[in-house]
Amino acid sequence: MEHTTFPPDLMQLQAEWHRTYEALAAPDHARTIVLRRRLQWLSVRLWWHPYWSGPGRMPAARAELRDRVRTWQGQR
């Protein structure tokens, strides 16, 4: 899985998921419902992305996407 190329929209979805998850962990309780709904919506979009029915069939691809997005966000 070292040389997997993920589509840019999938990388962006995963990055948005991470940002939303981190915002949900913050102590701002006024936005909890909105953030939880957004996290669920992003999770569904990630799960059913067309990439997973093609080259990303292996379970390790999902873990690699998460790791790669964390690294990518750290470089920005």
C-alpha positions in Angstrom: 0.0 0.0 0.0 3.0 2.3 0.0 2.4 3.7 -3.5 -1.3 4.2 -3.4 -2.6 7.4 -5.1 -5.7 8.7 -3.5 -8.1 11.0 -5.4 -7.9 14.6 -4.3 -11.6 14.7 -3.3 -11.1 11.7 -1.1 -8.1 13.3 0.6 -10.2 16.5 1.1 -13.1 14.5 2.6 -10.8 12.8 5.1 -9.1 16.1 6.0 -12.6 17.7 6.7 -13.5 14.6 8.8 -10.4 15.1 10.9 -11.0 18.9 11.3 -14.6 18.2 12.3 -13.6 15.5 14.8 -11.1 17.8 16.4 -13.6 20.6 16.7 -16.1 18.2 18.3 -13.4 17.3 20.9 -13.1 21.0 21.8 -15.1 22.2 24.8 -17.6 24.3 22.7 -20.8 22.6 23.6 -23.0 25.0 21.6 -22.0 23.4 18.3 -22.0 19.8 19.4 -25.2 18.8 17.5 -24.1 20.5 14.3 -20.6 18.9 14.5 -21.9 15.5 15.2 -24.3 15.7 12.2 -21.4 16.9 10.0 -19.2 14.1 11.2 -21.9 11.5 10.4 -22.5 13.1 6.9 -18.7 13.1 6.2 -18.4 9.5 7.4 -21.1 8.3 5.0 -19.5 10.1 2.1 -16.1 8.6 3.0 -17.5 5.1 3.3 -19.4 5.2 0.0 -16.7 7.0 -2.1 -16.3 5.3 -5.5 -12.6 4.8 -4.9 -13.3 2.0 -2.4 -15.1 -0.1 -5.1 -12.0 0.0 -7.3 -8.3 0.1 -6.3 -9.0 0.8 -2.6 -10.7 -2.5 -1.9 -8.0 -3.6 0.6 -8.9 -2.7 4.2 -5.4 -1.3 4.7 -6.2 1.4 2.2 -8.5 3.1 4.6 -5.9 3.2 7.3 -3.3 4.5 4.9 -5.6 7.3 3.8 -6.0 8.4 7.4 -2.3 8.3 8.0 -1.5 10.1 4.8 -4.0 12.9 5.5 -2.6 13.4 9.0 0.9 13.8 7.5 -0.5 16.0 4.7 -2.3 18.3 7.2 0.9 18.5 9.3 2.8 19.8 6.3 0.3 22.6 5.5 
